[in-house]
Amino acid sequence: MQSRLNRTDMTMPHPRITAILTFSLAGSLHLQGAGPEVKETAFEFRKPPHNYLTHEARDRFAGLLKKLNSGEVRLDTADDKAFLASLLSALDVPVSSQILVFSASSLQSEIINPRNPRALYFNEDTYVGFVPGGKVEVISMDPTHAAIFYIFDRLRPGGGLPAIARSDKCFNCHAGNATRRVPGLIAESLLPMASGASLETYRRDEQGHHIPLDQRFGGWHLTGGHHLTSTHANLMGVATTAGQFDKVPAEPGQMWDINRHLLPTSDILPNLLHEHQLGFENRVFHAAYVMRQLLADGRGTLPFSAKAEFEKIADELARYILFTDEAALPRAGIEGDPAFMKDFARNRKPARSGLALKDLDLKSRLFKHRASYMLYTESWQKLPAMLRERVYYKMAEGLREQNPAPVGAHIPVQEKLAIRSILKETLPGLPSWWR
């Protein structure tokens, strides 16, 4: 869906955009929350037109794998920590992004517990997991087919590069209800016992920045200036004689040698940004699979019957991108680890004003300019242009200075002006009518 509009401002919706969409979707639009529930398109990610298992992966780790096989890149195999650090460097994943989880919610659940937490590291498209005494796992986001799962064999210190395989053992969790049947990313919040098994669940089948902070962090370590007066973090359950259980502290390093990991921290800021990214990626790739299925069913054209679902998907993406439902931070805000803040800003994309989407607020919200920096990822840029343009239109409605649509009603005028300017100057593929 291409627009030839030369739009001079964003104070009101452009009538021709509405006309184009109404014609393209053959009728009046069925918006989310209006009328009967919108039925979701069914798809199977392993089957045509998706063919996940036979798709040639184009994710970041797939690119590194070619360089490893050719000898262009070598990893340090002296010991587990050296190997992990060199892998993170090769993937441009900052060590400072480390977060620690001790609930047994992984492929290597038998060795994850409060005495041996799993470390996670991430950038915008790659997620690396390491369990001391276990294997290194990588989830790397293919621009069109979502999460690709890799696992290394156990390292033999001083030996050669461990064998690497794509894993299909992750789909029960990573391609189920929690990710809406797309190979995706998950985070849980549980009360673990000493074994790592869970006693309570605080959230289920949801990822994203909308989840209240008092429902997060169960089974996770949390360090730094989080200013949370009540949290599920750093706690484990211990059975009592009455058949009940007590919650007892499980602080980082309390039951394990903290030097087994690259850092002694599991800072609040990478925890929060990790959650934001999971919610973004899962929504974007669910949209990608639905659109691919719909366009295949319609032989390249969006079917008439899909107009309501198309609108619902666009609404959901616009709300997420603009942080419409962002959970509140503690009253005192949060304090991020300076090393991570520096690493996070390393690929910041400023407008001529010097402002950027990655500018952190950390007082009442995560960002000063509430439009997600994940718009710069290939995951977003590879969505069908038809859908991206519709999302941009809904964002524009919310970013109007007067009478904004609800999706942007939470954003003050000066922030809206900043967001519009940043996107116009820094985001590839923005429609020509954007002002």
N, C-alpha and C positions, 0 to 999 in steps of 0.2 A: 504494500500500500504506500505509494509515493505521493507526496504533497508538493504542488507547485505554488503554494501560497507565499506571498511576500507580506508577511504579517508585521505590522508596525508596532504593536504593543500586545500585552497579555492581560489587559484589564477586563476583557470580556471574552467568552468563547467565540471563536470564529465560526459564523454560520456555515461556511462552505465545508469545514472539517466535519461537522455534524452531517451535512448532506452526503459527503463522500462515504462516511461510515454507514449511514442508513441505506444508501444504495448498495454498497458492497455486501452488507449483511442482509439485504432484502427484507427490510421491515423495521418496525419500531424495536428499540433495544430493551432487553429484559435485564434490569440492573440487579446486582446482588442485594438481597433482602427484600425485593419487591415481588409479590406473587408467590407461586409455588417454588419449592426447593429445586435448584438447578441440578440436574443429573450429570454426574461426571462421566466423561468418556472412559471406557475400559480399554486397557492396553496391556500387553505382555512385553516387557522390555527385551526379552531374549528373542522374540519373533519379529518378522517383518511388520512395519517398515524400519524397525529400530535395530535389530540384529546386534545387540550389545556384545554378545560373546565373540562374534567374528569381525566386529568393527576394529579397524586399525587405530589403536589408541594414539592420540596426539597431545597427551597431557605432559606436564613438565617432567615427571619422572620418566616417562617413555623416552623423552629427548635425552635425559641423562643416561639412561640405560644404553642407548646407542653409543654414547661417548665412552662409557665404561667398557663395552664390548670391543670397541676399536682401540682402546688404550689411550685415547685422547685425555681422559680423566682417570686418575687413580685415587682410591680412598685409603686412608691410614688404617691398617688392620692390626696395629700393635696391641690394642686392647679395646674393650667395649666402648669406653668413653672417647677414646681417640677416633674410633670408627664412626661413632655417632656424630661427633663434632665435625668431622670431615664431610660426612654425608649432608648434614645441615648446611654447611658452607656451600657445597656443590649445588644444592637446591635453592640457595638464597633464602633459607629459613632462619630467622634470628634465634640464637640460643636464648635470648632474653624473653622469648615468647613462652617459655616453659610453664606448664601448668601440671599439677599432680593429682591423680585420681587413684583411690585405693579400694573402690568397690569392684567386685569381680564381674565386670561387664565388658568383656573383650574376648577375642579369640583365644587369648592366653589366660583365661579366667582362673585356671588352677594354680597359678603362681602370683596372682595379684591379690593383695590383702593389706590391712593396715601396717604390716611389717615389711611390705615390699610394693610400694605404690608404682604405678605406671606414669611415665612422663610423656606429655604431649607437646609438640612444637608445631608452629604453623606460620604460613604466610597467606596471601589472598587466595591461593589455589592449591596448596599442598599441605598435608597434615602427616606428621611423623610421630609414631608411637614407639616407646622403648621401655621394656621391663627388665630390670637387672636380673641376669641369669636366664633371660629369654631371648626372643627374636625381635628384630626391628621390623615394624610394620609401616607401610606408607599408603595413604589414600591421596591420590592425585586426581584433580578434576579435569576430565576431558571436556573441551569446549562445547561439544554437542551431545555427549552421551553420559555425562555426570561422573560419579565417583568410579575410579579404577583402583582395585585393591591389589597391593603387592606385599609379599613377605619374604624376608631374607632367611636363609638357614642360619643356625647358630654360628657365631663367629668362632674360629679357631685362632686365638691370639698369635700374631706373627705369621699366620698362614696367608693364603690367597683370599680373594674376594669370595664371600659366601654366595652360594647359589641363590638366585632370585626367581620367584615364580609369581604369576598372577594368581590370586586366590579367589575361588568361588564359594568358600566356606562362610563368607560374611553375609550372604544374602538374606538369611533368616531374620537378622536384625536390621541390616543396612539396606534392605529393599522390601520392607514390610509396611505395616500401618504407620510407623513413625515417620517414614519418608514418602508416604503415599505411593508405595509400590515402585519407586524409582531408586536406583542405586545411589544412596545419599549418605548424609552425615547425621549422627545422633549423639545426644548427651543425656544422661539420666541423673536423677537426684534420689538417692537411696540412703537408708541407714544400714551400713554394713556391720556384720559381726567380725570377730577376729579372723574368721575364715575368708572373709570377703563377700560371703552370701548376704542377701539383704533381709532385713526385718520389716522395714517400712518403705513405701514408695511415695515421694512427694510430688512427682509429676510423671505424666505418662504420654508417650507418643506426640510430644510437642517440642519444637525447637524455635527459638527466636527471642528477640529483645523485648517482646511483650510479656514474657513470663515474669511474674513478681519475684523480686529477689528473695523473699521469704520462702519460695518454693524451689529455689535452686541450691546448688553446692553440696547436697547430701552425698557423702562418699568422696568429696573432694577436699584437698587442702587449700586453704586460703590464707595468704600473707599480705603484708603491706597495709596501707591506710584505707581499709575498706569502710570503717566507721559504721559497721552493722552492729546494732545492739542485740539482735537475735538472729542467729544463722544456724543452718544445718551443717555448715562446714566444720572440719576438724573434730568430728564426733563419731563414735562407734557405739554399737549396742552390746551390752553384756547381759546374759540371762541371769535371772534371780531365782531363788528357791521357790518362789510362789508361781513360777511359770510365766512371769512377766520379764521385762528387761529394763535395764537402766541405760541412760546415755552417759558416756564417759568421754573425757577429752582424748583426742588422738592428734596431737600437734605434730607438725613436720619435724622429723628426726627423733621423735619421742621413742619410737619402737624400731627404728632402723638407722643405719649409718647414712647420714645425709650426704656424705661424700661419694656415694654410689651414683648420684646424679650429677649432671653438669652444673647445676645451681642449687642453692638451698631454698629457693623461692617458688611460690605458686601465686603470683601477684593478682590482685583483684582486676586490674585493667585488662591483661590478656584474657582472663576468664570471661569478662563481659564482651570483649570484641570477638572472641571465639564463638560465643553464643549468637551474636549478631550475624556473623558469617554463616553459621550453620542454617539459621532461618532463611537467609537470603538465598543460599545455594539450593536448598531443598525446594523453595518456592519457584525459583527460576527453572530448575530442571524438571520439576513437575509440569510447568508450563511448556517447556520444550518438547517433552514426550507427548503431551496432549495435542499440541499443535501439529507435530509430525504425524500423529495418528489421524487427526481430522483432515489434514491436507492430503494424506494418502487416500483416505476414504472418499474424499471429494475430488480425487484426481487432479490435485493442484489448486483447487478452489475450496474456500471455506464453505461447508454446507450451510444451507438455510437453518437447519435444526441446531447449529452450533452457536448461533449468535448470542444466546443467553450465557452459555459457558464461557465464550470469548470475553464477554463483558465482565463476568465474575472474576476471571483470571486477571484481567487488566486492573480491576479495582483492587484486588488483593496485592498485586505487585506495587501499585502506586502507593497504597497505604504503608507497605513495608518500607519502601525506599524513602519515604518522607517521615518515617518514625512516628506515624500517627498514633500508634498504640504503645509507645515505648514505656516500659516500667519505670517507676520513679526511683531515683537514687536516694541514698540516705540523706537526711536533712543537712548533714555536714558535708555532703558531697563525698568524693573519693579522692585518693592521692595515688597516682600511678607511679610505677617504678621508672625513674628517669632513664635508665638504660633502655628499657623497652620503648618508652615514649620516643627516644631518639631513633631507634631502629624502625619503629612504626612510621615515622615521618620521612624515612629515607627516600621513598618514591612519591612523596607529596607532589601534587600538581597544582601550583598556584595560578590564579588569574593575574592580570596586570595589576590589580589592586593589592596583590600579595596574599589574598585570602584563598583558602583551599578547603575541600570537603573533609580532609583529614585533621583539620584544626579541632583540637579537643576542648571541651568545656569542663566537664567533670564536677560541676557544681550542682546543677539541677538536672543535667542530661549528659549524654556522652559527648555530643558534638556541638560546636557553635553554629554550624550551618547544616541543618538536618535534611540532607539528601545523601544517600549511602555512597561511600567511596567504592563500593563493589560494582558500581556502574562502569568502572574502567576495566573490569575483568572481561576476558574472552567469553566467559559463561554468559554474561549479559549481551555482549556485542554479537554473539552468534544466534541469539533468538531471532525468529522471523521478523523482518522489518515491519510487517503489518502489526504485530503485537507490540513491538517496541514503540512505534509511533502512537498507538492507542494509549499506552501507558504514559508517554510524554504528554499527550493531550490532557489526560486526567490529572497529571502533576501540574500542568499549566493552569487548569481550573482551580486547583488548590492553592496555587501561588499567586493568584490575582490579588491585587491590593484591596479591592472592594468586593464585597459579597463573594468571598472564596467558597469553593466547594468544601464539604466537611473534611476531606482528606488533608487539607492544609490549614484548617481553621485554628490549629494550635500554634501556628508559626506567626510571630509578629512581622509587621511590614518590612522593617529594615533587614531582618533575616531573610525574608522572601527575596528582596532585591539582591542581596548578596548571593543567594543560591542561584537565582536566574543568571546572574552575571558569571559566576564560576562555571556553571554548566555550559553556557554559551561559548565561553572562551577555551574550555579545556576538554569537553567531552566529544569524542569523535562520533559522527553519525547523527548528531542532533538535527531535527528537521529545520529547514530553512526559515520556517515561520516563527521559530523560538526567539523571543526577546526578553 
